[in-house]
Amino acid sequence: MLDTQETGGTSRRRVLFSLGGAAAVATGLTVVPGLGPRLAHATEAEVTDVITEMLGEMPAEGAISIDLPEIAENGNTVPLSVEIDAPMTADSYVQDIMVLADGNPSPRVAQFHFTPMNGKASASTRMRLVQTQNVVVVARMSDGQAMMASKQVKVTIGGCGG
């Protein structure tokens, strides 16, 4: 291993760091205010905006089963299962399921797409929740009708950097 005195007082780490910085400047990678992580949390109004953007109006409560813990000890990995009690025929089927959370930095959590070939409209995933909040599930049918349901989850340790 070379001593820093043998290399003129410059360590390998310092040279690599300098080259990386020069490459970032040369390619135009700079810090731009406002493009960093979003620290604020979504609001119920933002969730409503996402739903109305998707559907045009707020849907009524429907036959959506949400399996979600009442208390999440760790918000980094919160299990979620959703099932819609609806026919899955060519004439009428669940086309989309959207999962939203009103306390995360971004309200959109997941979106699932279905066809009649799925046979059943259900999905399971894990999500991150930053704080205690409502999880909203919206389902859109192939005929344009929609339904929604929500459930509150109490988060003891946040999972989105909060």
Backbone as a ProteinNet text record, in pm:
[ID]
protein_1_A
[PRIMARY]
MLDTQETGGTSRRRVLFSLGGAAAVATGLTVVPGLGPRLAHATEAEVTDVITEMLGEMPAEGAISIDLPEIAENGNTVPLSVEIDAPMTADSYVQDIMVLADGNPSPRVAQFHFTPMNGKASASTRMRLVQTQNVVVVARMSDGQAMMASKQVKVTIGGCGG
[TERTIARY]
84.5	0	88.7	53.1	133.6	104.8	207.2	193.7	159.1	83.7	45	166.3	277.7	398	456.6	443.9	497.8	417	289.7	205	187.4	274.9	268.7	163.8	126.3	30.5	-115.3	-143.1	-280.5	-316.3	-424.8	-467.4	-553.3	-565.1	-648.2	-792.9	-840.5	-978.1	-1001.6	-907	-921.1	-921.9	-836.8	-832.1	-964.7	-1016.6	-1143.4	-1258.8	-1258.4	-1363.6	-1358.6	-1239.2	-1223.7	-1268.1	-1232.9	-1274.6	-1426.5	-1487.8	-1634.4	-1700.6	-1647.3	-1702.3	-1686.2	-1570.3	-1547.1	-1642.9	-1667.7	-1760.4	-1902.2	-1942.7	-2077.3	-2093.4	-1992.3	-1997.8	-1998.9	-1916.8	-1907.6	-2038.6	-2112.3	-2238.4	-2357	-2334.8	-2443.5	-2524	-2474.2	-2545.5	-2518.4	-2617.5	-2602.9	-2722.4	-2711.9	-2822.2	-2918.4	-3043.4	-3145.6	-3248.7	-3271.6	-3371.1	-3508.3	-3579.1	-3714.2	-3718.6	-3602.9	-3601.8	-3556.6	-3531.4	-3489.5	-3609.1	-3588.1	-3698	-3805.6	-3927.2	-4039.9	-4061.9	-4052.6	-4062.3	-4203.8	-4287.6	-4425.4	-4505	-4622.3	-4707.6	-4828.8	-4880.1	-5001.9	-5116.5	-5220.2	-5337.7	-5458.5	-5567.7	-5691.7	-5734.5	-5709.2	-5745	-5666	-5537.6	-5457.4	-5507.9	-5549	-5606.1	-5733.9	-5818.1	-5941.3	-5909	-5806.4	-5765.9	-5723.3	-5646.9	-5602.4	-5722.5	-5818.3	-5937.2	-6020.4	-6044	-6125.5	-6052.2	-5919.8	-5842.3	-5862.7	-5867.7	-5884.6	-6027.9	-6125.4	-6264.8	-6354.8	-6315.6	-6400.9	-6487.4	-6514	-6593.4	-6559.5	-6602.6	-6578	-6677.1	-6629.5	-6720.1	-6784.7	-6888.7	-6957.5	-6882.9	-6911.6	-6855.9	-6906	-6819	-6857.3	-6811.1	-6825.2	-6796.2	-6647.6	-6565.9	-6421	-6378.6	-6307.2	-6254.9	-6107	-6073.1	-5934.2	-5881.3	-5777.2	-5712.2	-5582.3	-5584.2	-5475.8	-5468.5	-5349.3	-5343.3	-5393.3	-5456.2	-5499.4	-5379.6	-5277.3	-5154.7	-5036.6	-4954.6	-4832.3	-4715.5	-4648.5	-4534.4	-4422.5	-4408.2	-4303.5	-4363.1	-4359.9	-4418.6	-4340.4	-4221	-4141.6	-4204.3	-4282	-4341	-4477.1	-4580.4	-4717.3	-4789.5	-4833	-4901.2	-5041.4	-5080.2	-5211.3	-5265.2	-5390.2	-5461.8	-5595.1	-5632.6	-5756.9	-5832.5	-5963.8	-6048	-6178.5	-6221.9	-6345.3	-6446.7	-6564	-6672.1	-6747.8	-6703.3	-6764.3	-6744.8	-6835.1	-6818.2	-6696.5	-6636.4	-6523	-6557.8	-6662.9	-6706.9	-6667.1	-6680	-6644.5	-6730.4	-6853.6	-6944.9	-6921.1	-6875.4	-6858.4	-6743.6	-6641.3	-6527.3	-6455.9	-6377	-6295.1	-6176.6	-6163	-6057.5	-5931.7	-5948.3	-5834.7	-5864.7	-5760.8	-5765.6	-5649.8	-5679.3	-5576.3	-5572.9	-5452.2	-5432	-5365.8	-5425.7	-5376.6	-5358.3	-5265.3	-5242.6	-5230.9	-5312.3	-5318.5	-5211.5	-5119	-5014.4	-4874.2	-4860.9	-4730.1	-4684.7	-4555.6	-4509.3	-4580.6	-4612.2	-4691.4	-4812.6	-4933.3	-5051.6	-5064.5	-5004.8	-5018.1	-4927.6	-4989.1	-4913.6	-4898.1	-5009.2	-5005	-5126.6	-5113.3	-5226.7	-5217.4	-5330	-5337.8	-5437.9	-5406.1	-5493.5	-5540.4	-5667.7	-5727.6	-5798.7	-5819.7	-5903.4	-5996	-6097.4	-6184.6	-6107.4	-5994.2	-5914.7	-5853.9	-5849.4	-5799	-5890.3	-6019.8	-6114.2	-6157.4	-6070.7	-6101.7	-6023.1	-6086.4	-6018.8	-5962.5	-5839.4	-5772.9	-5624.3	-5562.8	-5419.8	-5363.7	-5237.9	-5167	-5031.7	-4989.2	-4859.2	-4815.2	-4700.4	-4652.2	-4624.7	-4651	-4630.7	-4561.5	-4511.3	-4448.1	-4543.8	-4558.1	-4641.5	-4556.9	-4557.9	-4472.4	-4531.1	-4663.7	-4729.5	-4868.4	-4938.7	-5077.5	-5158.4	-5236.6	-5308.9	-5417.6	-5498.4	-5601.7	-5544.6	-5576	-5543	-5674.4	-5677.6	-5799.2	-5780.1	-5879.7	-5877.7	-5993	-5961.4	-6061.1	-6060.3	-6179.4	-6192.1	-6275.7	-6227.1	-6301.1	-6343.8	-6472.4	-6528.1	-6513.7	-6528.6	-6516.7	-6627.2	-6741.8	-6852.7	-6845.6	-6736.8	-6718.9	-6762.4	-6838	-6877.1	-6754.6	-6762.6	-6650	-6699.9	-6612.3	-6642.3	-6513.8	-6529.9	-6412.1	-6436.3	-6328.1	-6332.5	-6203.2	-6204.9	-6083.6	-6071.7	-5948.7	-5921.7	-5802.7	-5810.7	-5700.4	-5600.8	-5472.9	-5365.1	-5284.9	-5265.7	-5181.9	-5039	-4946.8	-4806.8	-4725.2	-4649.8	-4569.6	-4430.4	-4370.2	-4240.4	-4257.7	-4237.3	-4258.5	-4162.5	-4208.7	-4129	-4085.3	-4118.7	-4082.7	-3988.7	-3898.3	-3802.7	-3854.2	-3969.2	-4026.5	-4015.7
-118.3	0	124.1	220	340.9	436.4	495.5	597.4	729.8	816.2	944.3	1030.4	1010.3	1087.6	1046.3	916.3	867.5	918.2	951.2	996.9	1147.3	1215.8	1361.4	1416.7	1343.6	1392.3	1374	1301.5	1281.5	1133.6	1104.6	965.5	922.7	793.5	739.5	784.7	785	826.7	971	1059	1200	1215.9	1140.4	1148	1101	987	934.6	1029.2	1087.8	1183.1	1304.7	1353.9	1470	1437.6	1318.6	1278.1	1265.2	1211.1	1199.8	1336.1	1429.6	1565.3	1634	1615	1675.3	1616.4	1486.1	1422	1474.6	1494.9	1547.2	1687.6	1770.4	1907	1904.3	1816.7	1809.5	1763.5	1675.6	1625.8	1711.1	1813	1904.1	1859.7	1765.1	1721.1	1819.8	1896.7	1993.8	1982.2	2039.9	2040.5	2151.6	2114.5	2211.7	2216.3	2332.1	2340.8	2297.5	2221.1	2178.1	2042.2	1988.9	1857.9	1748.7	1783.1	1685.6	1611.8	1533.8	1460.8	1555	1515	1595.1	1563.1	1662	1638.3	1654.6	1726	1745.1	1617.3	1610.9	1494.1	1530.4	1428.4	1448.8	1481.8	1539.4	1573.8	1500.1	1504.4	1444.5	1510.8	1640.5	1712.2	1659.2	1626.9	1570.9	1432.8	1353.3	1221.7	1239.1	1333.2	1361.8	1405.6	1488	1532.4	1415.3	1321.6	1204.9	1120.8	1102.8	1022.7	1089.8	1219.3	1288	1296.6	1300.9	1296.9	1162.7	1055.9	921.7	896.7	942.9	905.7	1019.9	1141.7	1255.3	1299.9	1210.8	1243.9	1145.5	1177.1	1088.5	972.7	849.6	734.8	712.6	630.4	593.9	478.2	458.5	343.3	216.9	116.3	-4.7	-131.2	-241	-374.6	-406.6	-329.7	-349	-398.4	-509.1	-564	-526	-454.4	-412.4	-486.3	-566.1	-635.6	-561.2	-487.9	-398.1	-396.6	-401.5	-399.1	-265.6	-271.7	-147.8	-68.3	-141.7	-78	-140.4	-56.7	-102.3	-63.1	-161.7	-134.2	-63.7	-96.5	-36.3	2.2	129.6	176.8	139.4	80.7	41.1	-71.9	-156.1	-269.3	-302.2	-245.5	-265.4	-353	-473.3	-561.5	-510.8	-527.8	-484.9	-589.8	-629.2	-715.3	-649.8	-650.7	-588.8	-690.7	-697.2	-784.5	-712.1	-720.2	-656.1	-765.3	-753.8	-849.1	-802.2	-848.4	-807.8	-919.9	-928.9	-1030.6	-997.9	-1099.7	-1079.8	-1143.3	-1090.5	-1138.4	-1036.9	-1075.2	-984.8	-859.1	-869.1	-754.8	-662.6	-717.9	-638.7	-696.6	-616.6	-662.2	-541.9	-569.3	-465.5	-440.3	-316.9	-280.3	-232.3	-149.7	-93.8	-87.9	-107	-79.3	16	128.5	225	235.1	232.2	245.2	380.2	458.4	592.4	604.3	688.6	713.4	863.6	918	1064.1	1124.7	1045.2	1101	1076.1	1009.4	984.7	1106.4	1115.1	1227.3	1235.2	1121.2	1115.8	1028.3	1072.1	994.3	861.6	848	724.7	616.7	503.8	392.3	282.1	239.9	130.8	138.4	78.1	65.3	-72	-142.4	-276.4	-275.7	-346	-353.7	-498.3	-515.1	-647.5	-663.2	-789.2	-825.2	-936.3	-972.7	-1083.2	-1213.9	-1226.8	-1349.5	-1366.4	-1260.1	-1273	-1359.5	-1360.7	-1443.3	-1384	-1310.3	-1249.5	-1119.3	-1017	-887.9	-879.6	-924.7	-915.9	-893	-827.2	-797.9	-786.8	-822.4	-809.6	-745.9	-664.7	-599.6	-554.7	-495.3	-429.2	-285	-195.4	-53.7	13.2	133.2	213.9	325.3	345.2	453.6	535.5	667.2	754.9	786.9	781.4	820.4	758.2	776.6	732.4	805.1	728.7	788	695.7	751.4	673.8	615.1	488.3	422.7	410.5	464.2	467.7	375	289.1	198.5	236.5	257.8	295.3	188.5	141.1	42.2	100.7	81.7	127.7	4.7	0.9	-110.4	-82.5	-186.3	-172.4	-86.4	-78.1	3.6	148.9	186.8	324.5	350.7	259.6	278.3	262.6	319.7	312.7	300.3	251.5	239.7	263.7	294.9	318.1	272.2	253.5	220.8	274.2	296.4	344.4	282.2	281.3	227.6	303.3	336.8	407.7	307.4	340.4	259.9	348.6	301.4	373.6	323.1	414.6	379.8	427.4	334.9	373.2	421	361.1	405.1	430	554	589.9	520.3	499.6	426.6	505.5	632.1	710	823.5	797.6	900.7	995.6	965.6	1055.8	1008.8
0	0	0	-79.9	-91	23.1	71.9	175.1	107.6	175.1	115.3	83.6	156.8	127	-7.3	-42.3	-168.3	-287.5	-266.9	-377.5	-375.7	-311.2	-310.9	-216.9	-111	-12.4	-51.9	-160	-204.5	-191.9	-121.8	-106.6	-224.7	-243.5	-350.7	-333.1	-210.5	-182.3	-226.4	-196.9	-234.2	-386.6	-456.2	-602.6	-661.7	-614.8	-666.6	-636.3	-517.7	-482.4	-574.3	-600.8	-689.3	-831.2	-880.4	-1014.7	-1023.2	-918.9	-916.4	-917.4	-841.2	-839.3	-973.7	-1036.1	-1168	-1271.1	-1264.1	-1358	-1338.3	-1213	-1185.6	-1241.2	-1224.5	-1277.5	-1430	-1488.9	-1635	-1698.3	-1630.3	-1686.7	-1646.3	-1567.9	-1532.2	-1411.9	-1334.9	-1215.3	-1103.1	-1068.7	-961.2	-868.8	-753.7	-658.7	-697.2	-719.8	-756.4	-644.5	-582.6	-476.3	-527.1	-443.3	-479.1	-545.1	-587	-650.2	-554.3	-432.3	-333.7	-276.7	-172	-111.3	-58.7	-74	-26	120.9	207.1	350	402.6	332.1	376.8	353	411.4	396	312.7	243	164.7	259.9	205.9	285.8	229.8	305.2	255.8	125.3	112.4	-10.9	-130.1	-109.2	-218.3	-258.4	-160.8	-190.7	-271.7	-231.3	-305.5	-447.9	-464.3	-598.3	-686.1	-630.1	-706.9	-749.5	-657.4	-688.6	-797.2	-784.5	-885.1	-1019.5	-1016.4	-1141.1	-1211.4	-1132.3	-1188.8	-1234.9	-1155.2	-1179.1	-1223.5	-1198.2	-1230.7	-1114.6	-1019.8	-900.9	-789.7	-669.3	-555.9	-559.1	-548.8	-549.4	-413.2	-412.9	-288.7	-221.8	-93.8	-23.2	-91.5	-103	-174.4	-106	-176.9	-124.5	-136.7	-67.1	-68.7	68.7	70.7	195.1	205.2	312	334.8	456.8	437.8	547.9	577.7	688.1	724.8	876.8	936.2	1082.4	1138.3	1255.7	1321.3	1370	1418.2	1466.7	1393.5	1331.6	1265.7	1354.8	1411.1	1499.4	1424.1	1295.3	1213.9	1079	1045.5	921	796.5	812	695.8	616.4	680.4	610.4	670.1	611.9	658.7	556.4	596.7	501.7	468.5	343.7	296.1	199.9	221.6	127.5	98.3	-28.7	-73.9	-157.2	-135.3	-217.1	-247.2	-371.6	-415.3	-444.5	-383.4	-409	-532.8	-648.8	-775.6	-877.2	-972.9	-1077	-1164	-1218.6	-1308.9	-1443.4	-1505.4	-1636.1	-1742.6	-1867.2	-1976.9	-1975.8	-1925.9	-1922.7	-1803.4	-1692.7	-1571.1	-1488.8	-1470.6	-1391.3	-1330	-1226.2	-1164.1	-1257	-1300.2	-1394.6	-1322.2	-1218.9	-1145.8	-996.9	-917.7	-773.8	-745.3	-680.9	-642.9	-491	-434.8	-290.7	-265.7	-175.2	-142.4	8.7	50.7	193	213.9	303.9	317.8	407.7	459.6	544.9	493.3	380.1	320.6	240.5	209	127	-8.3	-66.8	-189.9	-161	-196.9	-160.6	-234.9	-352.7	-431.5	-373.7	-336.4	-280.9	-384.6	-445.3	-543	-633.5	-751.7	-842.6	-907.4	-909.8	-966.4	-1080.7	-1189.2	-1306	-1322.1	-1359.5	-1372.2	-1505.5	-1543	-1657.2	-1610	-1687.8	-1647	-1627.6	-1692.9	-1680.9	-1542.2	-1462.2	-1325.7	-1240.7	-1271.4	-1196.8	-1064.4	-999	-869.4	-858.8	-806.4	-789.8	-648.9	-633.9	-504.1	-526.6	-429.9	-437.8	-297.1	-283.8	-156.5	-182	-88.8	-99.7	38.8	45.7	167.2	129.5	222.1	193	309.9	283.8	387.6	425.7	555.4	607.2	703.3	684.6	763.2	900.3	912.1	1037	1040.1	1151.1	1160.8	1054.7	978.2	866	813.1	723.8	656.1	528.3	504.8	378.7	303	182.1	100.7	-18.5	-42.4	-157.2	-248.4	-375.7	-475.9	-584.2	-621.2	-728.2	-841	-964.3	-1082	-1161.7	-1193.8	-1270.5	-1420.2	-1500.7	-1646.2	-1705.1	-1637	-1688	-1640.3	-1572.5	-1528.4	-1385.6	-1324.6	-1184.9	-1095.8	-976.2	-884.1	-741.4	-655.8	-512.9	-435.8	-308.5	-225.5	-82.9	-10.1	132.1	193.3	323.8	390.2	528.1	577.7	710.4	767.6	896.3	961.4	1018.3	1004.7	1060.7	1154.5	1277.4	1373.4	1357.1	1327.8	1305	1424.2	1486.1	1602.3	1562.4	1457.8	1406.1	1257.3	1212.7	1072.6	978.5	852.7	755.7	634.6	624.5	504.5	540.9	630.9	668.1	774.1	834.6	932.6	1072.3
[MASK]
++++++++++++++++++++++++++++++++++++++++++++++++++++++++++++++++++++++++++++++++++++++++++++++++++++++++++++++++++++++++++++++++++++++++++++++++++++++++++++++++++

